[in-house]
Every structure is written in C-alpha cells, then in structure tokens.
C-alpha cells in the first residue's frame, strides 16, 4: 500500500511521529507522499525525508497559505518556492504541491484572485521542471478546470488529492490525464457519492491517501487520522469497484510510484 498524500510533518504528530510511521508500516504501508503547504514547512519535510526513506516530499504553496498573505507576501512565497525547488539537497521534491483553489470556509473569499495568480505561477513552475502536480481543489472545480485547460499540465501529469466531488467532476479531471485520489473519508458510512466517483475513475488513474491528520474515517472518534488507516480506504474502494482489496492496494501503489517516479516499494534506493 502507498499513502499518496499525508502531512506527517505537521505539529499534530510531533509527540508520536515515529510511532505513527511504525504503525503504518505494520499495517502494510510501503511509502508516503508528504505534501508541502508553506515555506515554513519545507525544511521540516526535508528533515523527515532524510531520516525516513519511505517518505517522499512535494513542495507547494497551499491556497490556505495564500489566503493569509497580501500581494507582496504571495510574491515572496512564490520566490521562496522557486528557490526551494532548485536548491541542491540530498532529498529532492518529487512533485509540486499542494497547490490549487479553495472557496471553502477556511479561506477568505477575497483571496480568490491571489489564489488564482499563485495557482497559475505554480503550474508554470511544474511545467518548467516537469514535476507532477498535487492539487487541492475545493468548491471551485469549474474555475480550476478552466485554468488547467488554458494553461496546460506538466508532462508529468498530477493528482487531485482528497477528491470530494461528483462523478462528472471526477471524470472531467481524469479526461485531462490527472490521477484522482480518494482519502480515508471514503470509508465513512454515508460516503456514497465518493464511492460512485471512485467506481468511475479508470484504474490507471486511481490513487488512495489518508490526508493524515485530517479526513478521518470516523470524524466522531476524535484524535488524528493516520496512515495506518489506509486499509480502510482501500477496502471501501474495493467494495465500490467490486474487486478484492489486494487488487486496489497493488493498483494504487503502482500508480503512485509511477506518477512520482519512485523505485520499488516506494523506499529510496
């Protein structure tokens, strides 16, 4: 199994990070993509990846981070990202993200023009470097699809992480060649819309993730979601597609390794 999107670097895991990774490995998780959200976190991601060979990292400027900046702050953050992507280091980012657009309650509505500008700038960075995208898209699928079609994807493609939309939206992203990733939220009892979307995605574009510490399979349980819960998402995907969980585990692991150009089981050589 491969967790295609999580945030093991966040403070939520500061007290038990090694134990969380150990539990995930015991559950059968072979690799993790730890996605970046702001300049403050990129160095911590690199430190984690240097210590743990199963961890691979992506750098990006998240829409929520953009929402808290003014125009000058966005420019400075984009410049920092440009530098961080090219800085020589033992562990290089395997993708660019997470980036995108968000019209949800956690980001100011007036930040949308800045979000769009940052999104397009980061798409250009990904195209220039041929890095796969990690996309965060919430309540803005029409605008995002328009930008992706107008500006173009990097040759390496990308993924829409934590997908929560309709079948129609999922297939629109897949028609661009983007992978669609379903989080552990698909294991919730009333996630029938997600399961219908998961059934419609071509197998070669299907991914699975936890988005830990968020997207818990049981929001009422309290505490952090963690990568050890990935088998719950895989089982829900298997049920939706009427196949064995082992089939989904093998398929999504292979897809993640191919998308991010990783070797073997997801561990660096």
N, C-alpha and C positions, 0 to 999 in steps of 0.2 A: 504494500500500500504506500501511496505517496500523498502527503498533505500539500496540495498545490497553493495554499495561501493561509498563512497564520502570522501571528505577531509575538513570537516568543521573546522578543527583546523588550517588551513593554514592562513598566513597573509592576503590573499585576502579577508577574512571575518572578519578581526579584527575590522572594523568600523561598521559592521551591523550584527554580528553573531546571536544575539538574534532575530532580525527581520527576518533573513533568516530562522531560525528554526520555528518561528511563521508562516511565510508564507507557509512553507512546511506542518505544522500541519493543517493549514486552508485548504490546498489542499487535505488533506486526508492521508498524510504520517504518519505512526504509529511508525516507527523505522528507525534507521540509523546505518550502519556499517561504522565507521571512520577508515580507514586503515593507518597504520604507514609506514614511509618510511626511517627514520634515527633516530639515538639515540637522536638528539636534539629535536625531536618532540614528543617522547613517553610521557614525563611528561605533556606536554600541552594537549595531548589526554586524559590522565587520569583526569586532572583537569576538562576538558569539560564534560567527562562522569560522574564525581561526581556531577556536577551541573545539568546535564540534563539526566534524567532516560531513555529517548528514545534513547540515544546514547550508542552504544556498540563499543568496540575498538579491533583492532588487531595490533600487533607489528611485524615489519619486516624490513629488510634491502633491499631497492629497488635497482634494477640494476643501476639506475642513480646515487645513492649514492655510490655504489661500484665503478662506473666508475671514480669517483673523488678521489679514495683512492689508495695508494700503498699497497703492500702485508701486511706490518705491520699494516697499517690502517684498512685493512679488518679484520685482526685477532683481533684487538682491538674492532672493531664494533661488531663482532660476539660474543666476550666475553661479551660485554655490553648487547647484546640481550639475551644471555643465562641467565644473572643475572636478567634482567628486567622481563623476563617471569616467573621467580620463586619468585620474591620479593613479600612478603606478602603485600597486599593492599586491600582496600575496593572494588575497581573495578579491576577485573582481565581481561586480554585479552581473547576474545572468539575465537581467531584464530591466525594464524601466517602468516603475510604478510603485505605489499605486497612484494613478492619475485619473482625471475624468471630470464629471459634473455631478452636482448634488443639489436638488431643490427640496430636500427634506428639512425637518425642523431643527437640525443641529448646525445649520449654517445660515448666515444672514442672506435673505433674498437679494439684497442689493449687491451682494458679492458676485452674482452670476456673470456679469461682463468680465470681471477679473478671472473668474474660473475658466471662462471660455478662452481668454488670452493665454493663461497658463497651460491649459489643455493643448492648444494648438502649438505652443512653443515646445512642449514636451514631446508631442507627436513628431515634430521636426527633428528633435534630438534622437529619438528612437530610429527614425528613418536613416539619419546620417550614420548611426552606429550599427544599424541592423540588429537592434535589440528587440526582443518580444515585449509587447505591452502587457501591463497588468492594469485593468480598467475597473474603476469604481464609478458606477452609473446608477443614480437613484432619482426616480421621478423626472427624468429628462431624456428618455430614450429617443424621442424624435429629434431633439437638438443634437444628441451625441451621434446618431446615425448620419445626420446631415453633415456634420463635421468630418466624420470618418470617411464618408464617401467623397467629399470635396477635397480633403487634404491627402488622403491615402494612408494606408497602413505601411509599416515597415515590412520588408521582405520576410522577416522572421515571424510575422503574424502577432498573435497575442491571445489574451484570455479576458473574458468578462467575469470578474470574480463575484462570488456570493450572489448568483443570479436570483432575482425575486419577481420577475415579470411574467408575462403571458407566453403562451405557445408562439403567438405571432411575433412577439419581440425576440424571443429566443431564436427562432428560425431566421429572422432578419439579420441578427449578428452572425449566425452560422453561415448565411449566404455570402458574407464578406470573408469567410475563412477563419473567423475568430472561434477559439475554443470557448465553451460555456461551462462554468464551474459552479457546482451546487454544494452548498455548505451543509453542516450538520442540522441546519434548520429544516431540511427536507425530511428529517426523521420525526418531526413534530406530528401529532395525530391529525391535525387539520390542515396539513400542507399539501392538499390535493392539487392545487394549482401548480405548485412546483413539480410534483410528480408527473403531471401531464406534460409540462415543458421538458422535463428530463427524458421522457419517452420519445419526444420528437427530435432530439438532437442526434445527428449522425455519430456513430460510435467513435470515429476517429477524432471528433472534436469535443468529447466529453471529458470533464475533469471533476475531481471531488476535493473538498477542503473542509477545514473546521472554522477558519477565521478566528481561531482562539486568540484572546479570551472571550470573544463575542460569539453570537449565533448559536447559543446553547441548544441542544436538542430538547431540553426541558427548562424553559425560562423560569419556571416556578421553583426550581431546585435551589437557586442561589449559588454563589461561587462562580468560579471561572469555567468557561468551556476550555477543553484542552485537546491536543491531538490524539490522545488515547481514545477519544470518542469517534474517531474517523470510521471505525467499522459500522457504527450506527448509520452513518450517511451512506456507506456502501451497501448496506442491507436494504435501505429504503430505495436506492437507485435500482438495485437488482429486482426488487418487487415491482417497481414501476415498469421496468423493461422486460419482466418475465424471464430472467436469467438467474444463474447462480451468483451469489456474492463473489466467489472466487473469480468469475469471469469479469465482473466490474472492477475488482481490485487489480487484476492483471492489465486490463484495458486502460484504466485511468492512470496507472503507474507508468505504463509505456508511453501514453500520450504526454504526460508531464515531462518525462525525461527527454522525449523528442522535442517538445516545444522549447525547453530551456537548454537544449544541447548538453545534457548530462550523460555521464557514463554509468553503465551497470545499474546497480540498485539505487542510485541517487547519491552515493557517497563519493567524494572526490578521491581520485587516484593518489 
